[in-house]
Amino acid sequence: MRFAQVAVLGALAALAVVLAVGRPGAAHGSNAPSGRVITVTGTGTVSAVPNEASFSFGVQTDGATAREAQAANAERMTRVIDALRRLGIAKGDLQTQDVSVSPKWNNDGSVTGYTAHNSLRVDVHGVVRAGRVVDAAVAAGATESSGPSFSRADKALLYKTALQNAVTQARSKAEALAAEANVELGAAIRIEEQSPQPQPEIGVYATALERMPTPVEPGNQQTHATVTVTFGLA
């Protein structure tokens, strides 16, 4: 009886070993490509003239009381908004960024009055009228102006084109390496997109204090994309 039990236990152990050896993938779960491969990085660039610009306009007013400072500020900012709306800026392209009231302190720690501040972001579709937007805002009472920040309305499409160019460059580099190594390049088996990094916006512009009308030149803006591609080798 003891011999039969030992034989059964030995058979079960042998079966467990066979199952473990027969399923190596279940233990690792790796997605790494097998066989001979080549991995390269490609970068694609698309250059375009920006067709949108964003500005920030601010209004600062003083008053003996917080209410007085805020009332004067609201009146002046309303004039700025009305001037921009008359210029054709849509309401959806105007966004308040900051509304604040703070006391002004004397050297002895007493309050001498209050200062109110309000800032407005303005998105301009069509850079050609950006200078007139600056002029209108300052003429209506804006005491601060900053920008522009340039962009493209079709930036998603531009980035897609840059991605396509990046893949094309990656394949060209892989073909050159494969030819040098005297091997045949196979299909792409893995493509990884690297996160796009913000690029500096290229443009030349003048502030509203230099001359009228305010010149705004968009220059050129580049869109970059980078991919890492792994090709199989035949």
Order of alpha helices (4+ residues) and beta strands (2+ residues): alpha-alpha-beta-beta-alpha-beta-beta-alpha-beta-alpha-beta-beta-beta-beta
